[in-house]
Amino acid sequence: MTDTCLYIVSTPIGNLGDISARALEILQSVQLIAAEDTRHSGRLLQHFCIKTPMWALHDHNERAQADKIVQRLSKGENIALISDAGTPLISDPGYHLVRKVRDAGFRVVPVPGACALVAALSASGLPTNRFAFEGFLPAKSLARRQRLEAVVADDRTLMFYESPHRLIHSLEAMLEVFGPERYVVMARELTKTFETIHGDQLASLIDWVKADTNQQKGEFVLLVHGAEAEPETEALTPEELRVLTLLLDELSVKQAAALAAKICNSKKKKLYQAALEMKSSD
Ligand code: SAM
């Protein structure tokens, strides 16, 4: 280990007052700042009168830039990594860089600060003792539904990042998979002028979002209450088990349970619960 280091510096997610004194000191004193978008971060640095040179480091050039950054660290230079907003590496570039820098034997030092997921969770009113961050849901509807089905029985608070143009699609997919009564909190434009933190059962939340286009603008964190403990599941008959197993190979949990219930003349809820358990133990 040498004294030279890569600092992972968090920047504000909206309100510039959220930058820390330590972050400013480090951004001022390092020899180089690697930034996701130099034009975007240029405005932040200008606001704080920081003139440190910048390099672009984004998803498309991260591996090549990481090699060059390791070379600069080898010359004894200290470097800071920032992203467009919040904490680098959290749904942002930097993972390959951090791996490479650590493997090369240099220190990687976190300089903590704003992070949308932690800010949203802290003010959501949802349980914070155990939570799961799922990042952005996939853009394609089948993949999105499958990702949600994989966590439907999870009893931790579930957290998702979302962009305005996919907000309604994601909420509707959640409605389909989690059902209308699951409690969801939408945290929008945190630390900014139109900050809104609104929670309701999914069906009502969707009506509320659809009724006001202002609520569809900006940046979002969606927080879903974890699954409530289900009452003991009724054991499946051998026929129900055979049909459900076959259908689950081809269909979604919801479709397989509905069809199996029809074929076996059984209760849909019982088969749905069993299907969820079979999927989560795959
Ligand atoms: N690294 C960032 C962090 O620490 O939160 C996240 C970067 S990710 C590319 C951008 C996403 O974070 C947005 O689409 C939104 O889901 C969430 N986000 C960022 N700023 C936000 C804000 N002010 N309010 C709500 N969500 C925000």
py3Dmol code that shows the C-alpha trace and the ligand (Angstrom):
import py3Dmol

protein = """\
ATOM      1  CA  MET A   1       0.000   0.000   0.000  1.00  0.00           C
ATOM      2  CA  THR A   2       1.238   3.502  -0.845  1.00  0.00           C
ATOM      3  CA  ASP A   3      -0.047   6.862   0.397  1.00  0.00           C
ATOM      4  CA  THR A   4      -1.274   7.821  -3.055  1.00  0.00           C
ATOM      5  CA  CYS A   5      -5.003   7.323  -3.388  1.00  0.00           C
ATOM      6  CA  LEU A   6      -8.148   7.411  -5.416  1.00  0.00           C
ATOM      7  CA  TYR A   7     -10.922   9.304  -3.602  1.00  0.00           C
ATOM      8  CA  ILE A   8     -14.527   8.329  -4.323  1.00  0.00           C
ATOM      9  CA  VAL A   9     -16.243  11.664  -3.782  1.00  0.00           C
ATOM     10  CA  SER A  10     -20.020  12.048  -3.415  1.00  0.00           C
ATOM     11  CA  THR A  11     -21.548  15.208  -4.874  1.00  0.00           C
ATOM     12  CA  PRO A  12     -25.068  16.656  -4.352  1.00  0.00           C
ATOM     13  CA  ILE A  13     -28.204  15.077  -5.885  1.00  0.00           C
ATOM     14  CA  GLY A  14     -29.847  18.473  -6.314  1.00  0.00           C
ATOM     15  CA  ASN A  15     -29.133  20.905  -3.509  1.00  0.00           C
ATOM     16  CA  LEU A  16     -25.557  22.199  -3.849  1.00  0.00           C
ATOM     17  CA  GLY A  17     -25.494  22.891  -0.104  1.00  0.00           C
ATOM     18  CA  ASP A  18     -25.185  19.140   0.402  1.00  0.00           C
ATOM     19  CA  ILE A  19     -21.542  19.005  -0.721  1.00  0.00           C
ATOM     20  CA  SER A  20     -19.278  18.348   2.251  1.00  0.00           C
ATOM     21  CA  ALA A  21     -16.350  20.501   3.362  1.00  0.00           C
ATOM     22  CA  ARG A  22     -14.105  17.445   2.986  1.00  0.00           C
ATOM     23  CA  ALA A  23     -15.315  16.822  -0.579  1.00  0.00           C
ATOM     24  CA  LEU A  24     -14.473  20.414  -1.554  1.00  0.00           C
ATOM     25  CA  GLU A  25     -11.030  20.208   0.066  1.00  0.00           C
ATOM     26  CA  ILE A  26     -10.214  16.983  -1.772  1.00  0.00           C
ATOM     27  CA  LEU A  27     -11.536  18.136  -5.167  1.00  0.00           C
ATOM     28  CA  GLN A  28      -9.379  21.235  -4.750  1.00  0.00           C
ATOM     29  CA  SER A  29      -6.200  19.399  -3.786  1.00  0.00           C
ATOM     30  CA  VAL A  30      -6.064  16.337  -6.087  1.00  0.00           C
ATOM     31  CA  GLN A  31      -4.102  16.459  -9.344  1.00  0.00           C
ATOM     32  CA  LEU A  32      -6.967  15.093 -11.445  1.00  0.00           C
ATOM     33  CA  ILE A  33     -10.752  14.575 -11.238  1.00  0.00           C
ATOM     34  CA  ALA A  34     -12.281  11.715 -13.217  1.00  0.00           C
ATOM     35  CA  ALA A  35     -15.881  12.699 -13.978  1.00  0.00           C
ATOM     36  CA  GLU A  36     -18.728  10.882 -15.697  1.00  0.00           C
ATOM     37  CA  ASP A  37     -19.601  13.969 -17.772  1.00  0.00           C
ATOM     38  CA  THR A  38     -16.999  16.726 -17.701  1.00  0.00           C
ATOM     39  CA  ARG A  39     -19.411  19.379 -18.992  1.00  0.00           C
ATOM     40  CA  HIS A  40     -21.972  18.583 -16.287  1.00  0.00           C
ATOM     41  CA  SER A  41     -19.380  18.406 -13.490  1.00  0.00           C
ATOM     42  CA  GLY A  42     -17.618  21.493 -14.890  1.00  0.00           C
ATOM     43  CA  ARG A  43     -20.624  23.547 -13.772  1.00  0.00           C
ATOM     44  CA  LEU A  44     -20.409  22.119 -10.234  1.00  0.00           C
ATOM     45  CA  LEU A  45     -16.667  22.780  -9.999  1.00  0.00           C
ATOM     46  CA  GLN A  46     -17.078  26.280 -11.393  1.00  0.00           C
ATOM     47  CA  HIS A  47     -19.717  27.027  -8.754  1.00  0.00           C
ATOM     48  CA  PHE A  48     -17.162  26.154  -6.050  1.00  0.00           C
ATOM     49  CA  CYS A  49     -14.241  27.863  -7.900  1.00  0.00           C
ATOM     50  CA  ILE A  50     -12.358  24.559  -8.302  1.00  0.00           C
ATOM     51  CA  LYS A  51      -9.965  24.527 -11.247  1.00  0.00           C
ATOM     52  CA  THR A  52      -8.590  20.960 -10.996  1.00  0.00           C
ATOM     53  CA  PRO A  53      -8.214  19.334 -14.458  1.00  0.00           C
ATOM     54  CA  MET A  54     -10.837  16.724 -15.391  1.00  0.00           C
ATOM     55  CA  TRP A  55     -10.882  13.511 -17.388  1.00  0.00           C
ATOM     56  CA  ALA A  56     -14.033  11.856 -18.685  1.00  0.00           C
ATOM     57  CA  LEU A  57     -14.700   8.411 -17.267  1.00  0.00           C
ATOM     58  CA  HIS A  58     -17.986   6.856 -18.365  1.00  0.00           C
ATOM     59  CA  ASP A  59     -19.436   3.427 -19.144  1.00  0.00           C
ATOM     60  CA  HIS A  60     -17.877   3.392 -22.635  1.00  0.00           C
ATOM     61  CA  ASN A  61     -14.258   4.229 -21.771  1.00  0.00           C
ATOM     62  CA  GLU A  62     -13.963   3.121 -18.146  1.00  0.00           C
ATOM     63  CA  ARG A  63     -11.605   0.167 -18.667  1.00  0.00           C
ATOM     64  CA  ALA A  64      -9.148   2.160 -20.848  1.00  0.00           C
ATOM     65  CA  GLN A  65      -9.271   5.177 -18.518  1.00  0.00           C
ATOM     66  CA  ALA A  66      -8.721   2.924 -15.495  1.00  0.00           C
ATOM     67  CA  ASP A  67      -5.323   1.837 -16.890  1.00  0.00           C
ATOM     68  CA  LYS A  68      -4.328   5.472 -17.415  1.00  0.00           C
ATOM     69  CA  ILE A  69      -5.477   6.397 -13.904  1.00  0.00           C
ATOM     70  CA  VAL A  70      -3.372   3.598 -12.399  1.00  0.00           C
ATOM     71  CA  GLN A  71      -0.367   5.018 -14.322  1.00  0.00           C
ATOM     72  CA  ARG A  72      -1.023   8.488 -12.880  1.00  0.00           C
ATOM     73  CA  LEU A  73      -1.331   7.044  -9.346  1.00  0.00           C
ATOM     74  CA  SER A  74       2.016   5.262  -9.924  1.00  0.00           C
ATOM     75  CA  LYS A  75       3.580   8.694 -10.466  1.00  0.00           C
ATOM     76  CA  GLY A  76       2.395   9.702  -6.988  1.00  0.00           C
ATOM     77  CA  GLU A  77      -0.631  11.751  -8.084  1.00  0.00           C
ATOM     78  CA  ASN A  78      -3.882  11.712  -6.092  1.00  0.00           C
ATOM     79  CA  ILE A  79      -7.092  11.401  -8.078  1.00  0.00           C
ATOM     80  CA  ALA A  80     -10.800  11.888  -7.306  1.00  0.00           C
ATOM     81  CA  LEU A  81     -13.732  10.152  -8.962  1.00  0.00           C
ATOM     82  CA  ILE A  82     -17.104  11.912  -9.129  1.00  0.00           C
ATOM     83  CA  SER A  83     -20.326  11.106 -11.000  1.00  0.00           C
ATOM     84  CA  ASP A  84     -23.070  13.388 -12.327  1.00  0.00           C
ATOM     85  CA  ALA A  85     -24.819  13.298  -8.965  1.00  0.00           C
ATOM     86  CA  GLY A  86     -24.634  11.494  -5.645  1.00  0.00           C
ATOM     87  CA  THR A  87     -22.295   8.656  -4.826  1.00  0.00           C
ATOM     88  CA  PRO A  88     -20.138   7.253  -7.658  1.00  0.00           C
ATOM     89  CA  LEU A  89     -20.642   3.516  -8.412  1.00  0.00           C
ATOM     90  CA  ILE A  90     -24.251   3.563  -7.147  1.00  0.00           C
ATOM     91  CA  SER A  91     -25.976   3.008 -10.527  1.00  0.00           C
ATOM     92  CA  ASP A  92     -23.020   4.971 -11.906  1.00  0.00           C
ATOM     93  CA  PRO A  93     -19.577   4.138 -13.405  1.00  0.00           C
ATOM     94  CA  GLY A  94     -16.511   3.351 -11.286  1.00  0.00           C
ATOM     95  CA  TYR A  95     -16.688  -0.343 -10.398  1.00  0.00           C
ATOM     96  CA  HIS A  96     -13.952  -1.452 -12.841  1.00  0.00           C
ATOM     97  CA  LEU A  97     -11.779   1.485 -11.854  1.00  0.00           C
ATOM     98  CA  VAL A  98     -12.020   0.737  -8.135  1.00  0.00           C
ATOM     99  CA  ARG A  99     -11.226  -2.953  -8.720  1.00  0.00           C
ATOM    100  CA  LYS A 100      -8.207  -2.100 -10.842  1.00  0.00           C
ATOM    101  CA  VAL A 101      -6.866   0.544  -8.465  1.00  0.00           C
ATOM    102  CA  ARG A 102      -7.224  -1.757  -5.449  1.00  0.00           C
ATOM    103  CA  ASP A 103      -5.609  -4.657  -7.364  1.00  0.00           C
ATOM    104  CA  ALA A 104      -2.695  -2.347  -8.222  1.00  0.00           C
ATOM    105  CA  GLY A 105      -2.167  -1.794  -4.482  1.00  0.00           C
ATOM    106  CA  PHE A 106      -3.339   1.809  -4.141  1.00  0.00           C
ATOM    107  CA  ARG A 107      -5.736   3.048  -1.466  1.00  0.00           C
ATOM    108  CA  VAL A 108      -9.331   3.792  -2.410  1.00  0.00           C
ATOM    109  CA  VAL A 109     -10.826   6.305   0.024  1.00  0.00           C
ATOM    110  CA  PRO A 110     -14.571   7.003   0.225  1.00  0.00           C
ATOM    111  CA  VAL A 111     -15.682  10.592   0.806  1.00  0.00           C
ATOM    112  CA  PRO A 112     -19.358  10.003   1.643  1.00  0.00           C
ATOM    113  CA  GLY A 113     -22.248  12.344   0.988  1.00  0.00           C
ATOM    114  CA  ALA A 114     -25.543  12.441  -0.871  1.00  0.00           C
ATOM    115  CA  CYS A 115     -27.035   9.256  -2.278  1.00  0.00           C
ATOM    116  CA  ALA A 116     -30.628   9.207  -3.541  1.00  0.00           C
ATOM    117  CA  LEU A 117     -31.414   5.735  -2.213  1.00  0.00           C
ATOM    118  CA  VAL A 118     -30.303   6.483   1.351  1.00  0.00           C
ATOM    119  CA  ALA A 119     -32.018   9.898   1.339  1.00  0.00           C
ATOM    120  CA  ALA A 120     -35.270   8.327   0.102  1.00  0.00           C
ATOM    121  CA  LEU A 121     -35.154   5.443   2.563  1.00  0.00           C
ATOM    122  CA  SER A 122     -34.445   7.698   5.536  1.00  0.00           C
ATOM    123  CA  ALA A 123     -37.605   9.761   4.913  1.00  0.00           C
ATOM    124  CA  SER A 124     -39.925   7.038   3.549  1.00  0.00           C
ATOM    125  CA  GLY A 125     -41.409   5.727   6.777  1.00  0.00           C
ATOM    126  CA  LEU A 126     -40.733   2.177   5.556  1.00  0.00           C
ATOM    127  CA  PRO A 127     -38.675  -0.346   7.565  1.00  0.00           C
ATOM    128  CA  THR A 128     -34.968   0.493   7.275  1.00  0.00           C
ATOM    129  CA  ASN A 129     -33.442  -2.410   9.219  1.00  0.00           C
ATOM    130  CA  ARG A 130     -33.294  -4.618   6.109  1.00  0.00           C
ATOM    131  CA  PHE A 131     -33.622  -3.337   2.554  1.00  0.00           C
ATOM    132  CA  ALA A 132     -32.665  -4.401  -0.962  1.00  0.00           C
ATOM    133  CA  PHE A 133     -31.538  -1.960  -3.647  1.00  0.00           C
ATOM    134  CA  GLU A 134     -32.521  -3.245  -7.089  1.00  0.00           C
ATOM    135  CA  GLY A 135     -31.159  -0.336  -9.195  1.00  0.00           C
ATOM    136  CA  PHE A 136     -33.076   0.391 -12.422  1.00  0.00           C
ATOM    137  CA  LEU A 137     -35.624  -2.180 -13.615  1.00  0.00           C
ATOM    138  CA  PRO A 138     -34.973  -3.600 -17.113  1.00  0.00           C
ATOM    139  CA  ALA A 139     -36.484  -1.604 -19.998  1.00  0.00           C
ATOM    140  CA  LYS A 140     -38.140  -4.615 -21.675  1.00  0.00           C
ATOM    141  CA  SER A 141     -41.493  -5.584 -20.186  1.00  0.00           C
ATOM    142  CA  LEU A 142     -40.880  -9.339 -19.863  1.00  0.00           C
ATOM    143  CA  ALA A 143     -37.494  -8.860 -18.177  1.00  0.00           C
ATOM    144  CA  ARG A 144     -39.004  -6.184 -15.934  1.00  0.00           C
ATOM    145  CA  ARG A 145     -41.797  -8.484 -14.791  1.00  0.00           C
ATOM    146  CA  GLN A 146     -39.380 -11.358 -14.189  1.00  0.00           C
ATOM    147  CA  ARG A 147     -37.146  -9.105 -12.074  1.00  0.00           C
ATOM    148  CA  LEU A 148     -40.170  -8.107  -9.963  1.00  0.00           C
ATOM    149  CA  GLU A 149     -41.366 -11.712  -9.661  1.00  0.00           C
ATOM    150  CA  ALA A 150     -37.942 -12.635  -8.297  1.00  0.00           C
ATOM    151  CA  VAL A 151     -38.456 -10.291  -5.311  1.00  0.00           C
ATOM    152  CA  VAL A 152     -42.225 -10.464  -4.785  1.00  0.00           C
ATOM    153  CA  ALA A 153     -41.924 -12.642  -1.667  1.00  0.00           C
ATOM    154  CA  ASP A 154     -38.919 -10.739  -0.253  1.00  0.00           C
ATOM    155  CA  ASP A 155     -39.811  -9.265   3.148  1.00  0.00           C
ATOM    156  CA  ARG A 156     -37.173  -6.505   2.980  1.00  0.00           C
ATOM    157  CA  THR A 157     -38.007  -2.961   1.818  1.00  0.00           C
ATOM    158  CA  LEU A 158     -37.354  -2.993  -1.943  1.00  0.00           C
ATOM    159  CA  MET A 159     -35.831   0.042  -3.631  1.00  0.00           C
ATOM    160  CA  PHE A 160     -35.687   0.978  -7.309  1.00  0.00           C
ATOM    161  CA  TYR A 161     -34.327   3.935  -9.274  1.00  0.00           C
ATOM    162  CA  GLU A 162     -36.593   5.151 -12.044  1.00  0.00           C
ATOM    163  CA  SER A 163     -36.592   7.688 -14.847  1.00  0.00           C
ATOM    164  CA  PRO A 164     -39.649   9.789 -15.815  1.00  0.00           C
ATOM    165  CA  HIS A 165     -40.351   8.032 -19.138  1.00  0.00           C
ATOM    166  CA  ARG A 166     -40.492   4.571 -17.530  1.00  0.00           C
ATOM    167  CA  LEU A 167     -42.248   5.551 -14.296  1.00  0.00           C
ATOM    168  CA  ILE A 168     -45.799   4.559 -15.277  1.00  0.00           C
ATOM    169  CA  HIS A 169     -44.642   1.313 -16.980  1.00  0.00           C
ATOM    170  CA  SER A 170     -42.766   0.295 -13.863  1.00  0.00           C
ATOM    171  CA  LEU A 171     -45.622   1.165 -11.499  1.00  0.00           C
ATOM    172  CA  GLU A 172     -48.045  -0.825 -13.685  1.00  0.00           C
ATOM    173  CA  ALA A 173     -45.697  -3.818 -13.739  1.00  0.00           C
ATOM    174  CA  MET A 174     -45.490  -3.578  -9.931  1.00  0.00           C
ATOM    175  CA  LEU A 175     -49.285  -3.512  -9.747  1.00  0.00           C
ATOM    176  CA  GLU A 176     -49.436  -6.688 -11.829  1.00  0.00           C
ATOM    177  CA  VAL A 177     -46.837  -8.538  -9.751  1.00  0.00           C
ATOM    178  CA  PHE A 178     -47.225  -7.126  -6.211  1.00  0.00           C
ATOM    179  CA  GLY A 179     -51.006  -6.571  -6.361  1.00  0.00           C
ATOM    180  CA  PRO A 180     -53.068  -3.392  -5.741  1.00  0.00           C
ATOM    181  CA  GLU A 181     -52.670  -3.326  -1.966  1.00  0.00           C
ATOM    182  CA  ARG A 182     -48.863  -3.347  -1.655  1.00  0.00           C
ATOM    183  CA  TYR A 183     -47.717  -0.053  -0.051  1.00  0.00           C
ATOM    184  CA  VAL A 184     -45.279   1.963  -2.177  1.00  0.00           C
ATOM    185  CA  VAL A 185     -43.508   5.258  -1.529  1.00  0.00           C
ATOM    186  CA  MET A 186     -42.483   7.462  -4.434  1.00  0.00           C
ATOM    187  CA  ALA A 187     -39.628   9.861  -3.610  1.00  0.00           C
ATOM    188  CA  ARG A 188     -39.322  12.501  -6.335  1.00  0.00           C
ATOM    189  CA  GLU A 189     -36.834  15.337  -6.880  1.00  0.00           C
ATOM    190  CA  LEU A 190     -35.139  14.862  -3.514  1.00  0.00           C
ATOM    191  CA  THR A 191     -33.408  17.959  -2.136  1.00  0.00           C
ATOM    192  CA  LYS A 192     -34.812  20.041  -5.036  1.00  0.00           C
ATOM    193  CA  THR A 193     -37.602  22.641  -5.252  1.00  0.00           C
ATOM    194  CA  PHE A 194     -40.371  20.158  -6.096  1.00  0.00           C
ATOM    195  CA  GLU A 195     -39.334  17.430  -3.671  1.00  0.00           C
ATOM    196  CA  THR A 196     -42.304  15.102  -3.068  1.00  0.00           C
ATOM    197  CA  ILE A 197     -42.411  11.992  -0.898  1.00  0.00           C
ATOM    198  CA  HIS A 198     -45.778  10.290  -1.256  1.00  0.00           C
ATOM    199  CA  GLY A 199     -46.845   6.838  -0.112  1.00  0.00           C
ATOM    200  CA  ASP A 200     -50.022   4.852  -0.776  1.00  0.00           C
ATOM    201  CA  GLN A 201     -51.287   1.435  -1.814  1.00  0.00           C
ATOM    202  CA  LEU A 202     -50.150   0.745  -5.390  1.00  0.00           C
ATOM    203  CA  ALA A 203     -53.539   1.104  -7.125  1.00  0.00           C
ATOM    204  CA  SER A 204     -54.227   4.480  -5.446  1.00  0.00           C
ATOM    205  CA  LEU A 205     -50.651   5.672  -5.976  1.00  0.00           C
ATOM    206  CA  ILE A 206     -50.931   4.995  -9.723  1.00  0.00           C
ATOM    207  CA  ASP A 207     -54.234   6.895  -9.931  1.00  0.00           C
ATOM    208  CA  TRP A 208     -52.624   9.821  -8.089  1.00  0.00           C
ATOM    209  CA  VAL A 209     -49.551   9.877 -10.380  1.00  0.00           C
ATOM    210  CA  LYS A 210     -51.678   9.624 -13.528  1.00  0.00           C
ATOM    211  CA  ALA A 211     -53.995  12.425 -12.392  1.00  0.00           C
ATOM    212  CA  ASP A 212     -51.136  14.949 -12.085  1.00  0.00           C
ATOM    213  CA  THR A 213     -48.534  15.076 -14.882  1.00  0.00           C
ATOM    214  CA  ASN A 214     -46.258  17.138 -12.609  1.00  0.00           C
ATOM    215  CA  GLN A 215     -45.802  13.996 -10.523  1.00  0.00           C
ATOM    216  CA  GLN A 216     -44.387  12.233 -13.602  1.00  0.00           C
ATOM    217  CA  LYS A 217     -41.496  14.696 -14.003  1.00  0.00           C
ATOM    218  CA  GLY A 218     -38.011  14.597 -12.528  1.00  0.00           C
ATOM    219  CA  GLU A 219     -36.008  11.862 -10.822  1.00  0.00           C
ATOM    220  CA  PHE A 220     -37.531   9.078  -8.770  1.00  0.00           C
ATOM    221  CA  VAL A 221     -36.808   6.482  -6.146  1.00  0.00           C
ATOM    222  CA  LEU A 222     -39.564   3.881  -5.687  1.00  0.00           C
ATOM    223  CA  LEU A 223     -39.690   2.081  -2.356  1.00  0.00           C
ATOM    224  CA  VAL A 224     -41.884  -0.974  -1.938  1.00  0.00           C
ATOM    225  CA  HIS A 225     -42.942  -2.362   1.440  1.00  0.00           C
ATOM    226  CA  GLY A 226     -41.553  -5.871   1.866  1.00  0.00           C
ATOM    227  CA  ALA A 227     -43.900  -8.852   1.569  1.00  0.00           C
ATOM    228  CA  GLU A 228     -45.948  -9.614   4.687  1.00  0.00           C
ATOM    229  CA  ALA A 229     -45.399 -13.097   6.110  1.00  0.00           C
ATOM    230  CA  GLU A 230     -47.911 -15.355   4.357  1.00  0.00           C
ATOM    231  CA  PRO A 231     -49.993 -17.861   6.324  1.00  0.00           C
ATOM    232  CA  GLU A 232     -48.748 -21.454   5.991  1.00  0.00           C
ATOM    233  CA  THR A 233     -49.335 -22.622   2.429  1.00  0.00           C
ATOM    234  CA  GLU A 234     -51.738 -25.462   1.878  1.00  0.00           C
ATOM    235  CA  ALA A 235     -49.906 -28.512   0.531  1.00  0.00           C
ATOM    236  CA  LEU A 236     -50.404 -29.116  -3.207  1.00  0.00           C
ATOM    237  CA  THR A 237     -51.962 -32.363  -4.424  1.00  0.00           C
ATOM    238  CA  PRO A 238     -49.609 -34.442  -6.643  1.00  0.00           C
ATOM    239  CA  GLU A 239     -51.677 -33.407  -9.701  1.00  0.00           C
ATOM    240  CA  GLU A 240     -51.499 -29.686  -8.818  1.00  0.00           C
ATOM    241  CA  LEU A 241     -47.744 -29.978  -8.290  1.00  0.00           C
ATOM    242  CA  ARG A 242     -47.221 -31.762 -11.638  1.00  0.00           C
ATOM    243  CA  VAL A 243     -49.294 -29.233 -13.632  1.00  0.00           C
ATOM    244  CA  LEU A 244     -47.802 -26.184 -11.898  1.00  0.00           C
ATOM    245  CA  THR A 245     -44.222 -27.418 -12.354  1.00  0.00           C
ATOM    246  CA  LEU A 246     -44.798 -27.938 -16.092  1.00  0.00           C
ATOM    247  CA  LEU A 247     -46.461 -24.547 -16.586  1.00  0.00           C
ATOM    248  CA  LEU A 248     -43.839 -22.649 -14.594  1.00  0.00           C
ATOM    249  CA  ASP A 249     -41.204 -23.747 -17.120  1.00  0.00           C
ATOM    250  CA  GLU A 250     -43.028 -21.798 -19.826  1.00  0.00           C
ATOM    251  CA  LEU A 251     -45.130 -19.072 -18.171  1.00  0.00           C
ATOM    252  CA  SER A 252     -44.927 -16.297 -15.605  1.00  0.00           C
ATOM    253  CA  VAL A 253     -45.896 -17.091 -11.998  1.00  0.00           C
ATOM    254  CA  LYS A 254     -49.228 -15.329 -12.449  1.00  0.00           C
ATOM    255  CA  GLN A 255     -50.126 -17.057 -15.732  1.00  0.00           C
ATOM    256  CA  ALA A 256     -48.957 -20.493 -14.544  1.00  0.00           C
ATOM    257  CA  ALA A 257     -50.978 -20.231 -11.322  1.00  0.00           C
ATOM    258  CA  ALA A 258     -54.128 -19.053 -13.136  1.00  0.00           C
ATOM    259  CA  LEU A 259     -53.936 -21.827 -15.744  1.00  0.00           C
ATOM    260  CA  ALA A 260     -53.051 -24.541 -13.225  1.00  0.00           C
ATOM    261  CA  ALA A 261     -56.034 -23.462 -11.086  1.00  0.00           C
ATOM    262  CA  LYS A 262     -58.335 -23.882 -14.102  1.00  0.00           C
ATOM    263  CA  ILE A 263     -56.874 -27.252 -15.137  1.00  0.00           C
ATOM    264  CA  CYS A 264     -56.989 -28.698 -11.610  1.00  0.00           C
ATOM    265  CA  ASN A 265     -60.178 -26.929 -10.567  1.00  0.00           C
ATOM    266  CA  SER A 266     -58.310 -25.490  -7.544  1.00  0.00           C
ATOM    267  CA  LYS A 267     -58.027 -22.102  -5.834  1.00  0.00           C
ATOM    268  CA  LYS A 268     -55.865 -19.599  -7.782  1.00  0.00           C
ATOM    269  CA  LYS A 269     -54.492 -18.017  -4.588  1.00  0.00           C
ATOM    270  CA  LYS A 270     -53.225 -21.369  -3.284  1.00  0.00           C
ATOM    271  CA  LEU A 271     -51.447 -22.125  -6.572  1.00  0.00           C
ATOM    272  CA  TYR A 272     -50.079 -18.590  -6.868  1.00  0.00           C
ATOM    273  CA  GLN A 273     -48.545 -18.804  -3.390  1.00  0.00           C
ATOM    274  CA  ALA A 274     -47.049 -22.216  -4.163  1.00  0.00           C
ATOM    275  CA  ALA A 275     -45.721 -20.958  -7.523  1.00  0.00           C
ATOM    276  CA  LEU A 276     -43.995 -18.004  -5.820  1.00  0.00           C
ATOM    277  CA  GLU A 277     -42.305 -20.329  -3.353  1.00  0.00           C
ATOM    278  CA  MET A 278     -41.234 -22.718  -6.129  1.00  0.00           C
ATOM    279  CA  LYS A 279     -39.743 -19.806  -8.118  1.00  0.00           C
ATOM    280  CA  SER A 280     -37.908 -18.274  -5.173  1.00  0.00           C
ATOM    281  CA  SER A 281     -36.342 -21.651  -4.248  1.00  0.00           C
ATOM    282  CA  ASP A 282     -35.156 -22.259  -7.886  1.00  0.00           C
TER     283      ASP A 282
END
"""
ligand_1 = """\
27
SAM
N -25.191 7.873 -7.957
C -26.524 8.387 -7.732
C -26.864 8.267 -6.245
O -25.944 8.217 -5.429
O -28.029 8.261 -5.900
C -27.544 7.722 -8.626
C -27.246 7.861 -10.082
S -28.441 7.129 -11.134
C -27.662 7.271 -12.699
C -29.660 8.362 -11.277
C -30.971 7.948 -10.599
O -30.888 8.183 -9.210
C -32.177 8.737 -11.062
O -32.743 8.203 -12.254
C -33.116 8.581 -9.882
O -33.723 7.305 -9.917
C -32.126 8.627 -8.717
N -31.959 10.014 -8.260
C -30.887 10.800 -8.420
N -31.112 12.017 -7.886
C -32.362 11.989 -7.384
C -33.195 12.944 -6.717
N -32.759 14.169 -6.474
N -34.423 12.554 -6.334
C -34.881 11.311 -6.575
N -34.149 10.371 -7.218
C -32.915 10.710 -7.609
"""
view = py3Dmol.view(width=600, height=400)
view.addModel(protein, "pdb")
view.setStyle({"model": 0}, {"cartoon": {"style": "trace"}})
view.addModel(ligand_1, "xyz")
view.setStyle({"model": 1}, {"stick": {}})
view.zoomTo()
view.show()
